[in-house]
Amino acid sequence: MYIRGAPNVNIITDHKPLERIWQKPKPPLRIERWGLRLQPYKLKITYQPGSENPADFMSRHPSDNPVKSREQSIAEQYVRFVMSEAVPRAMTLDEVKMASSKDKTIQKAIEFVRTGQWFKIKNITDLEIDIEELQALRSISGELVTYGDTILLRDNRIVLPSELRVRAVNIAHEGHQGITKTKAFLRSKIWFPGLNDRVDNAIKDCSACQSVTHTKRIEPLRMSELPEKPWTNLSADFCGPLPSGDLLFVITDEYSRYPVVEVIKSDSASTVVPVLDKVISTFGIPKVIKTDNGPPFNSHAFRQYAENTGFEHRRVTPLWPRANAQAESFNKPMMKTIKAAHVERKSWKQELFKFLRQFRATPHTSTGYPPFQLLFNREPVTKLPQVHKPNITNKQMDENARQNDESEKCKMKKQFDERNHAKPSNIEIGNYVLRKTDRKENKLTPAYEPNPYNVMNKKGSMITATNGEKVVTRNSSKFKKVNRPPIHNDDEIEEQFENTIPSNIQDQPPSSGTEQQSTIPQQSERPVRQKHVPKYLEDYVR
């Protein structure tokens, strides 16, 4: 635009390679294309070091004090104020003296220690004096002494005035020690009424401590009832993948405990739905099929298949295998058989068929009857010889199976609850909780996410909570109840912060023209990358 048509144009640059880029007899194709584009111009390129190039002056002489607006200066002051207030400052004896002299409760206690007239507590009418605290001090009056005119001691420990108690607890909690250690540290130097409760609440309100402290709390085991009939309630799950790439699709009847295992290559809906349809066409359509929340059970294709077939698809609590214990418990002995076949160098599929034949013909621990007999109402034929047994009616077999199942489940529940010290969850709707981290990335991953969730719904041991960004559903043992997040009074913070702003900023009106330079020492609040000058730029002026 500016040099088109000019007879000659001299370009002065500090880019040394550009001076000789056109002097190659056989330049690369890319440079040849550049040359074709620049043919309308007669250019002469001259090298000049950057230290002598006037066009490069501003980039090599940046301003050491960048101009900032009034709003930016106030914002930085506010950030510095919040950071300084978040770090507990050391406490001196002079501060204790000054705070004790202002604390009317401490001064009245000092008066009673000297005179011994504790009975005058009932005559106090000053509302600024804490009567309950005086009563607590009266109960240990034999241990109280005065130090000077303003400090009250319990033996050799300072009775701290109320103004400094929160700060003292924050100092004691530096390093995030536990409740016991924090109390021990405080009791070695100071004392005040309600110290235990104040420390307990402070540590419970510490989000860092709560997010890294693991709490094992398990609810009492909830036992399911035996379904009304065989093949009405099913549990489905996957086992694998195996080294061969195969997956085992396991379907278990919750009444008879009869298992069906299908070997598949993929857990996609296009693979699982036909296999499940084959099983249903053999044994009949159930009322309920219970699964976890993984693929393909969370897909639209599987949901559509359930609606078209006519069974209810019930998904259990996410990441809680115990909710689908029937299928999960069967996977353990099945995998044992497959591993044994691998050790013996046998075909694991043939050994799996043998295992299924034996499992179906063996009386189950809970019902007392073989799964085959409860499902098909006849005794299975095995390789062992047997004599004919008197036939029993279906009603009698069902009653016996229910009695045995209820008895075994009661024993299991008792053992589980005692072994895990199970207690009902104290989490209610509206409570704030921390969610247990699903997967730890490294040793420093906290046990719980530090961002608190609010409980939206509770159904048995299944809890649904949200943190404003996402909604999660987990078992109650995956949550930890915490105190309500602190709500700061913005008016109080702003009023306290305004007292820390220098008058030359607070009273200065915003400039309409050129922004005035701030007189506050500029200190970046973000980490800055260390910059070094490369060796080939040594000619630059700094």
C-alpha positions as CSV (number, residue, x, y, z in Angstrom):
1,M,0.0,0.0,0.0
2,Y,2.8,2.4,1.0
3,I,5.7,1.2,-1.2
4,R,3.9,-0.1,-4.3
5,G,5.3,1.7,-7.3
6,A,8.4,3.1,-5.4
7,P,11.6,2.8,-7.4
8,N,13.7,1.4,-4.5
9,V,12.8,0.5,-0.9
10,N,15.5,0.1,1.7
11,I,14.3,-2.1,4.7
12,I,16.5,-1.9,7.8
13,T,15.9,-4.9,10.2
14,D,17.6,-6.6,13.1
15,H,16.7,-10.0,11.7
16,K,20.1,-11.1,10.3
17,P,18.9,-14.2,8.4
18,L,16.5,-12.1,6.3
19,E,19.5,-10.3,4.7
20,R,20.7,-13.4,3.0
21,I,17.5,-15.3,2.4
22,W,17.4,-14.2,-1.3
23,Q,21.0,-14.9,-2.0
24,K,20.7,-18.7,-2.3
25,P,21.0,-19.9,-5.9
26,K,18.5,-22.7,-5.3
27,P,16.2,-21.6,-2.5
28,P,13.5,-23.9,-1.1
29,L,10.1,-23.9,-2.8
30,R,8.5,-21.9,0.0
31,I,11.1,-19.1,-0.3
32,E,10.6,-19.1,-4.1
33,R,6.9,-18.6,-3.6
34,W,7.6,-15.7,-1.3
35,G,9.9,-14.2,-4.0
36,L,7.2,-14.5,-6.6
37,R,4.8,-12.5,-4.4
38,L,7.5,-9.8,-3.7
39,Q,8.5,-9.4,-7.4
40,P,6.4,-6.1,-7.8
41,Y,8.6,-4.5,-5.2
42,K,12.3,-3.5,-5.4
43,L,13.6,-4.2,-1.9
44,K,17.0,-3.9,-0.4
45,I,17.4,-5.5,3.0
46,T,20.0,-4.0,5.4
47,Y,20.9,-5.5,8.7
48,Q,21.2,-3.2,11.8
49,P,21.7,-4.4,15.4
50,G,18.6,-4.0,17.6
51,S,20.5,-1.7,19.9
52,E,20.9,0.8,17.1
53,N,17.4,0.4,15.5
54,P,15.0,3.2,16.5
55,A,12.0,1.0,15.8
56,D,13.0,-1.4,18.4
57,F,13.4,1.1,21.3
58,M,10.0,0.7,23.0
59,S,10.1,-3.1,23.1
60,R,13.5,-2.9,24.7
61,H,12.7,-0.2,27.3
62,P,9.4,-1.3,29.0
63,S,8.0,0.8,31.8
64,D,9.2,-0.4,35.2
65,N,6.0,1.0,36.8
66,P,3.0,0.2,34.7
67,V,0.1,2.6,35.1
68,K,-2.8,1.2,37.0
69,S,-6.3,2.5,37.5
70,R,-7.9,3.3,40.9
71,E,-10.1,0.2,40.6
72,Q,-7.0,-2.1,40.0
73,S,-5.2,-0.6,43.0
74,I,-8.1,-1.1,45.3
75,A,-8.6,-4.7,44.1
76,E,-4.9,-5.5,44.8
77,Q,-5.1,-3.9,48.2
78,Y,-8.2,-6.0,49.0
79,V,-6.5,-9.2,48.0
80,R,-3.4,-8.3,50.1
81,F,-5.7,-7.6,53.1
82,V,-7.6,-10.9,52.8
83,M,-4.3,-12.8,52.5
84,S,-2.8,-11.1,55.5
85,E,-5.9,-11.7,57.6
86,A,-6.0,-15.3,56.7
87,V,-2.5,-16.0,58.3
88,P,-2.8,-15.9,62.1
89,R,-0.3,-13.5,63.6
90,A,1.9,-14.3,66.6
91,M,0.4,-13.2,70.0
92,T,2.4,-11.1,72.5
93,L,2.0,-10.6,76.2
94,D,1.3,-6.9,75.6
95,E,-1.6,-7.8,73.4
96,V,-3.0,-10.1,76.1
97,K,-2.6,-7.2,78.7
98,M,-4.4,-4.8,76.5
99,A,-7.2,-7.2,75.6
100,S,-7.7,-8.3,79.2
101,S,-7.9,-4.6,80.3
102,K,-10.8,-4.2,77.9
103,D,-12.5,-7.4,78.8
104,K,-15.0,-6.6,81.6
105,T,-15.6,-10.2,82.4
106,I,-11.8,-10.8,83.0
107,Q,-11.5,-7.6,85.1
108,K,-14.5,-8.6,87.3
109,A,-12.9,-12.1,87.8
110,I,-9.6,-10.4,88.8
111,E,-11.5,-8.3,91.3
112,F,-13.2,-11.4,92.8
113,V,-9.9,-13.3,93.0
114,R,-8.4,-10.5,95.0
115,T,-11.4,-9.9,97.3
116,G,-12.8,-13.5,97.4
117,Q,-16.4,-12.1,97.0
118,W,-17.6,-14.4,94.3
119,F,-21.0,-14.4,95.9
120,K,-21.6,-10.9,94.3
121,I,-22.0,-12.5,90.9
122,K,-25.8,-12.6,91.4
123,N,-25.8,-8.8,91.8
124,I,-24.1,-8.0,88.5
125,T,-26.4,-6.1,86.1
126,D,-23.8,-5.1,83.5
127,L,-24.9,-6.7,80.2
128,E,-21.3,-6.7,78.9
129,I,-20.2,-9.1,81.6
130,D,-20.7,-12.8,80.8
131,I,-22.3,-14.3,83.9
132,E,-21.9,-17.9,82.7
133,E,-18.2,-17.4,82.2
134,L,-17.9,-16.0,85.7
135,Q,-19.6,-19.0,87.1
136,A,-17.2,-21.3,85.3
137,L,-14.3,-19.3,86.7
138,R,-15.8,-19.5,90.1
139,S,-15.8,-23.3,90.0
140,I,-12.0,-23.2,89.7
141,S,-11.4,-20.1,91.9
142,G,-8.9,-22.0,94.0
143,E,-6.6,-22.3,90.9
144,L,-6.9,-18.7,89.8
145,V,-4.2,-16.0,90.5
146,T,-3.4,-12.6,89.1
147,Y,-0.4,-11.5,87.2
148,G,0.1,-7.8,87.5
149,D,-3.1,-5.8,87.3
150,T,-4.6,-7.0,84.1
151,I,-3.8,-10.7,83.5
152,L,-5.6,-13.6,85.0
153,L,-3.8,-17.0,85.4
154,R,-5.0,-20.5,86.1
155,D,-2.0,-22.0,87.7
156,N,0.7,-21.0,85.2
157,R,-1.6,-20.7,82.2
158,I,-3.1,-17.4,80.9
159,V,-6.9,-17.1,81.0
160,L,-7.3,-15.6,77.6
161,P,-9.8,-12.8,77.0
162,S,-12.6,-13.4,74.5
163,E,-11.1,-11.1,71.9
164,L,-8.1,-13.3,71.4
165,R,-9.6,-16.7,71.6
166,V,-10.4,-17.3,68.0
167,R,-6.9,-16.1,67.0
168,A,-5.3,-18.4,69.6
169,V,-7.2,-21.4,68.2
170,N,-6.1,-20.5,64.7
171,I,-2.4,-20.3,65.9
172,A,-2.7,-23.7,67.6
173,H,-4.2,-25.2,64.5
174,E,-1.3,-24.2,62.3
175,G,0.1,-27.3,60.6
176,H,-3.4,-28.8,60.8
177,Q,-2.9,-31.0,63.8
178,G,-5.8,-33.1,65.0
179,I,-8.2,-32.2,67.8
180,T,-6.3,-33.9,70.6
181,K,-2.9,-32.3,69.6
182,T,-4.4,-28.8,69.1
183,K,-6.0,-29.0,72.6
184,A,-2.8,-30.2,74.2
185,F,-0.9,-27.3,72.5
186,L,-3.4,-24.7,73.8
187,R,-3.6,-26.1,77.3
188,S,0.2,-25.9,77.7
189,K,0.1,-22.1,77.5
190,I,-3.5,-20.8,77.9
191,W,-6.9,-21.7,79.1
192,F,-10.4,-20.2,78.8
193,P,-13.9,-21.6,79.4
194,G,-15.3,-23.6,76.4
195,L,-11.8,-24.3,75.0
196,N,-12.8,-27.9,74.0
197,D,-15.9,-26.9,72.1
198,R,-14.2,-24.0,70.4
199,V,-11.4,-26.3,69.1
200,D,-13.8,-29.0,68.1
201,N,-15.8,-26.5,66.0
202,A,-12.7,-24.9,64.5
203,I,-11.3,-28.1,63.2
204,K,-14.8,-29.3,62.0
205,D,-14.9,-26.0,60.0
206,C,-11.5,-26.4,58.6
207,S,-12.2,-27.6,55.0
208,A,-8.6,-28.7,54.4
209,C,-8.6,-31.0,57.5
210,Q,-12.0,-32.4,56.6
211,S,-11.1,-33.1,53.0
212,V,-7.9,-35.1,53.8
213,T,-9.2,-37.0,56.8
214,H,-10.7,-40.4,56.0
215,T,-13.9,-41.3,57.9
216,K,-15.2,-44.9,57.7
217,R,-18.9,-44.8,58.4
218,I,-21.0,-47.7,57.1
219,E,-24.8,-48.0,57.5
220,P,-26.3,-51.2,58.8
221,L,-26.8,-53.9,56.1
222,R,-30.1,-53.8,54.4
223,M,-31.3,-57.3,53.5
224,S,-33.6,-57.8,50.5
225,E,-36.6,-60.1,50.7
226,L,-36.9,-63.2,48.6
227,P,-38.9,-62.6,45.4
228,E,-42.3,-64.2,45.1
229,K,-41.5,-66.6,42.3
230,P,-38.5,-67.9,40.4
231,W,-37.1,-65.8,37.5
232,T,-39.0,-62.6,38.4
233,N,-36.1,-60.6,39.7
234,L,-32.7,-60.9,38.0
235,S,-29.3,-59.4,38.6
236,A,-26.9,-58.7,35.7
237,D,-23.3,-57.8,35.7
238,F,-20.0,-58.1,33.7
239,C,-16.9,-60.0,34.7
240,G,-13.6,-59.3,32.9
241,P,-12.2,-58.6,30.4
242,L,-10.1,-61.7,30.4
243,P,-6.6,-61.8,28.7
244,S,-8.3,-63.3,25.6
245,G,-10.4,-60.1,25.3
246,D,-13.6,-61.9,26.3
247,L,-16.2,-60.6,28.7
248,L,-18.5,-62.7,30.9
249,F,-22.1,-61.5,31.0
250,V,-23.5,-62.9,34.2
251,I,-27.3,-63.1,34.9
252,T,-28.5,-64.5,38.3
253,D,-32.0,-65.3,39.5
254,E,-32.4,-63.7,42.9
255,Y,-35.0,-66.3,44.0
256,S,-33.2,-69.6,43.1
257,R,-29.6,-68.1,42.7
258,Y,-29.5,-69.9,39.3
259,P,-26.7,-68.3,37.2
260,V,-26.5,-67.9,33.4
261,V,-23.1,-66.9,31.9
262,E,-22.6,-65.8,28.3
263,V,-19.2,-65.2,26.8
264,I,-19.3,-62.0,24.7
265,K,-16.7,-59.8,22.9
266,S,-18.0,-56.3,23.8
267,D,-20.1,-54.6,26.3
268,S,-21.9,-52.5,23.7
269,A,-25.7,-52.5,23.6
270,S,-25.6,-54.0,20.1
271,T,-23.8,-57.0,21.6
272,V,-25.5,-57.3,25.0
273,V,-29.1,-56.8,23.9
274,P,-29.2,-59.9,21.5
275,V,-27.5,-62.1,24.1
276,L,-30.0,-61.0,26.8
277,D,-32.9,-61.5,24.4
278,K,-31.7,-65.1,23.8
279,V,-31.6,-65.8,27.6
280,I,-35.1,-64.2,28.0
281,S,-36.5,-66.3,25.1
282,T,-35.2,-69.4,26.9
283,F,-36.3,-68.8,30.5
284,G,-39.1,-66.2,30.1
285,I,-39.5,-62.4,30.6
286,P,-38.7,-61.3,34.2
287,K,-40.4,-58.4,36.1
288,V,-37.2,-56.7,37.1
289,I,-33.6,-56.7,36.0
290,K,-31.1,-55.0,38.3
291,T,-27.8,-53.7,37.0
292,D,-25.1,-51.2,37.8
293,N,-24.9,-47.8,36.0
294,G,-22.1,-48.7,33.5
295,P,-22.4,-49.3,29.8
296,P,-24.5,-50.5,28.1
297,F,-27.1,-50.3,30.9
298,N,-27.1,-46.5,30.8
299,S,-27.7,-46.4,27.0
300,H,-30.9,-45.4,25.2
301,A,-30.8,-48.7,23.2
302,F,-31.0,-50.8,26.4
303,R,-33.7,-48.6,27.9
304,Q,-35.7,-48.9,24.7
305,Y,-35.3,-52.7,24.8
306,A,-36.5,-52.9,28.3
307,E,-39.6,-50.9,27.4
308,N,-40.4,-53.0,24.3
309,T,-39.8,-56.3,26.2
310,G,-41.9,-55.4,29.2
311,F,-39.5,-55.6,32.2
312,E,-38.4,-52.9,34.7
313,H,-34.8,-51.9,34.5
314,R,-33.6,-51.0,37.9
315,R,-30.2,-49.4,38.3
316,V,-28.5,-49.5,41.7
317,T,-26.5,-46.8,43.5
318,P,-23.5,-45.8,41.4
319,L,-20.0,-47.1,42.6
320,W,-21.6,-49.3,45.2
321,P,-21.2,-53.0,44.2
322,R,-22.9,-54.2,47.4
323,A,-26.3,-53.0,46.0
324,N,-25.9,-55.7,43.3
325,A,-24.4,-58.2,45.6
326,Q,-26.1,-61.3,44.0
327,A,-24.2,-61.0,40.8
328,E,-21.0,-59.6,42.4
329,S,-20.8,-62.5,44.9
330,F,-21.1,-65.1,42.1
331,N,-18.2,-63.6,40.2
332,K,-15.6,-64.6,42.9
333,P,-16.0,-68.4,42.7
334,M,-16.4,-68.2,39.0
335,M,-13.1,-66.3,38.6
336,K,-11.4,-68.8,40.9
337,T,-12.3,-71.6,38.5
338,I,-11.0,-69.7,35.5
339,K,-7.7,-68.9,37.2
340,A,-7.3,-72.5,38.3
341,A,-7.9,-73.6,34.6
342,H,-5.1,-71.2,33.6
343,V,-2.7,-72.7,36.1
344,E,-3.5,-76.2,35.0
345,R,-3.3,-75.1,31.3
346,K,-6.8,-76.3,30.5
347,S,-9.5,-74.6,28.5
348,W,-11.1,-72.1,30.7
349,K,-14.4,-72.3,28.8
350,Q,-14.7,-76.0,29.4
351,E,-13.9,-75.6,33.1
352,L,-16.5,-72.8,33.3
353,F,-19.2,-75.2,32.0
354,K,-18.1,-77.7,34.7
355,F,-18.3,-75.0,37.4
356,L,-21.8,-74.0,36.3
357,R,-23.0,-77.6,36.3
358,Q,-21.7,-78.1,39.8
359,F,-22.9,-74.7,41.2
360,R,-26.4,-75.2,39.9
361,A,-26.6,-78.7,41.4
362,T,-25.2,-77.7,44.9
363,P,-27.6,-76.7,47.7
364,H,-27.2,-72.9,48.2
365,T,-26.1,-71.7,51.6
366,S,-29.1,-69.3,51.9
367,T,-32.0,-71.3,50.6
368,G,-30.8,-74.8,51.4
369,Y,-31.8,-76.1,47.9
370,P,-29.9,-76.4,44.6
371,P,-30.6,-73.4,42.3
372,F,-31.6,-75.9,39.6
373,Q,-34.3,-77.5,41.8
374,L,-35.8,-74.2,42.9
375,L,-36.0,-73.0,39.3
376,F,-37.2,-76.2,37.5
377,N,-38.9,-77.9,40.4
378,R,-36.9,-81.1,40.0
379,E,-33.7,-82.5,41.4
380,P,-30.6,-82.2,39.1
381,V,-28.9,-85.3,37.8
382,T,-25.2,-85.4,38.6
383,K,-22.3,-87.8,38.2
384,L,-22.7,-89.1,41.7
385,P,-25.2,-91.9,42.4
386,Q,-28.4,-91.0,44.3
387,V,-31.5,-92.7,45.7
388,H,-35.0,-91.5,45.0
389,K,-36.2,-88.9,47.6
390,P,-39.8,-88.4,48.5
391,N,-41.3,-85.5,46.4
392,I,-42.3,-82.3,48.2
393,T,-44.8,-79.8,47.0
394,N,-43.8,-76.5,45.5
395,K,-45.5,-74.7,48.4
396,Q,-43.5,-76.7,51.0
397,M,-40.2,-76.1,49.2
398,D,-40.9,-72.4,48.9
399,E,-41.7,-72.1,52.7
400,N,-38.5,-74.0,53.6
401,A,-36.4,-71.9,51.2
402,R,-37.8,-68.6,52.7
403,Q,-37.2,-69.7,56.3
404,N,-33.6,-70.7,55.5
405,D,-33.0,-67.5,53.5
406,E,-34.3,-65.3,56.3
407,S,-32.3,-67.1,58.9
408,E,-29.0,-66.9,56.9
409,K,-29.6,-63.2,56.1
410,C,-30.1,-62.4,59.8
411,K,-26.8,-64.0,60.6
412,M,-25.0,-62.2,57.8
413,K,-26.5,-58.9,58.8
414,K,-25.5,-59.3,62.5
415,Q,-21.9,-60.3,61.6
416,F,-21.5,-57.5,59.1
417,D,-22.9,-54.8,61.4
418,E,-20.7,-55.9,64.4
419,R,-17.6,-56.3,62.3
420,N,-17.9,-52.8,60.6
421,H,-19.4,-51.0,63.6
422,A,-22.3,-50.0,61.4
423,K,-24.4,-47.0,62.4
424,P,-27.3,-45.2,60.7
425,S,-26.3,-42.2,58.7
426,N,-26.8,-38.8,60.3
427,I,-27.0,-37.1,56.9
428,E,-30.3,-35.4,56.2
429,I,-31.7,-33.3,53.3
430,G,-30.3,-29.8,53.4
431,N,-27.0,-30.9,55.1
432,Y,-23.6,-30.0,53.6
433,V,-21.3,-32.9,52.8
434,L,-18.0,-33.7,51.3
435,R,-17.9,-36.3,48.5
436,K,-15.3,-39.1,48.7
437,T,-12.8,-39.0,45.8
438,D,-13.7,-41.7,43.3
439,R,-10.1,-42.3,42.1
440,K,-6.9,-41.2,43.7
441,E,-4.3,-39.9,41.2
442,N,-1.3,-39.9,43.5
443,K,-0.4,-39.9,47.2
444,L,-1.4,-36.2,47.6
445,T,-5.0,-36.7,46.3
446,P,-7.3,-35.8,49.2
447,A,-9.7,-38.4,50.5
448,Y,-12.7,-36.1,49.9
449,E,-13.3,-33.3,47.4
450,P,-12.9,-30.0,49.2
451,N,-15.8,-28.3,47.5
452,P,-18.9,-29.1,49.7
453,Y,-22.1,-30.5,48.3
454,N,-25.7,-29.8,49.4
455,V,-28.0,-32.9,49.9
456,M,-31.0,-32.7,47.6
457,N,-32.6,-36.1,48.2
458,K,-32.2,-39.2,50.4
459,K,-33.7,-42.6,49.7
460,G,-32.6,-45.2,52.2
461,S,-28.8,-45.2,52.0
462,M,-28.7,-43.6,48.6
463,I,-28.0,-39.8,48.7
464,T,-28.2,-37.3,45.9
465,A,-26.3,-34.0,46.3
466,T,-25.1,-31.0,44.3
467,N,-22.3,-28.5,44.4
468,G,-23.9,-26.1,42.0
469,E,-22.1,-27.5,39.0
470,K,-23.0,-31.1,39.0
471,V,-25.4,-33.6,40.7
472,V,-24.1,-36.9,42.0
473,T,-25.7,-39.9,43.6
474,R,-23.7,-42.2,45.9
475,N,-24.1,-44.4,48.9
476,S,-24.1,-42.5,52.3
477,S,-20.7,-44.0,53.1
478,K,-19.2,-42.0,50.2
479,F,-20.2,-38.7,52.0
480,K,-19.0,-36.9,55.1
481,K,-21.2,-34.5,56.9
482,V,-19.6,-31.1,57.5
483,N,-20.7,-27.8,59.0
484,R,-22.4,-25.2,56.9
485,P,-19.8,-23.2,54.8
486,P,-19.1,-19.9,56.6
487,I,-21.1,-16.9,55.2
488,H,-19.1,-13.7,55.3
489,N,-20.7,-10.4,55.9
490,D,-19.6,-8.4,52.9
491,D,-20.5,-5.1,54.5
492,E,-18.3,-5.8,57.5
493,I,-15.4,-6.9,55.3
494,E,-15.7,-3.8,53.1
495,E,-15.9,-1.5,56.1
496,Q,-12.8,-3.1,57.7
497,F,-11.0,-3.0,54.4
498,E,-11.7,0.7,53.7
499,N,-9.9,1.5,56.9
500,T,-6.7,-0.1,55.4
501,I,-6.8,1.9,52.1
502,P,-4.4,4.9,51.9
503,S,-6.2,8.2,51.7
504,N,-4.5,9.1,48.5
505,I,-6.3,6.2,46.8
506,Q,-9.6,6.2,48.8
507,D,-10.3,9.9,48.3
508,Q,-8.9,10.2,44.8
509,P,-11.7,10.5,42.1
510,P,-11.3,8.4,38.9
511,S,-9.3,10.3,36.3
512,S,-11.0,11.0,33.0
513,G,-7.8,11.6,31.0
514,T,-4.5,10.0,31.5
515,E,-4.5,7.6,34.3
516,Q,-2.4,8.6,37.3
517,Q,0.3,6.2,38.4
518,S,-0.4,4.4,41.7
519,T,1.9,5.2,44.6
520,I,1.4,1.7,46.1
521,P,4.4,-0.7,45.7
522,Q,3.3,-3.0,42.9
523,Q,3.6,-6.6,43.8
524,S,2.1,-9.2,41.4
525,E,-0.4,-11.6,43.1
526,R,0.2,-14.3,40.5
527,P,3.4,-16.4,40.0
528,V,5.7,-14.9,37.4
529,R,7.8,-17.0,35.0
530,Q,11.6,-16.4,35.3
531,K,12.8,-14.9,32.1
532,H,16.4,-15.1,30.7
533,V,17.9,-13.4,27.7
534,P,19.1,-15.9,25.1
535,K,22.7,-15.7,24.1
536,Y,22.0,-14.8,20.5
537,L,20.3,-11.6,21.8
538,E,23.3,-10.3,23.8
539,D,23.3,-7.1,21.7
540,Y,20.0,-6.0,23.2
541,V,20.1,-3.1,25.6
542,R,18.4,-3.9,28.9
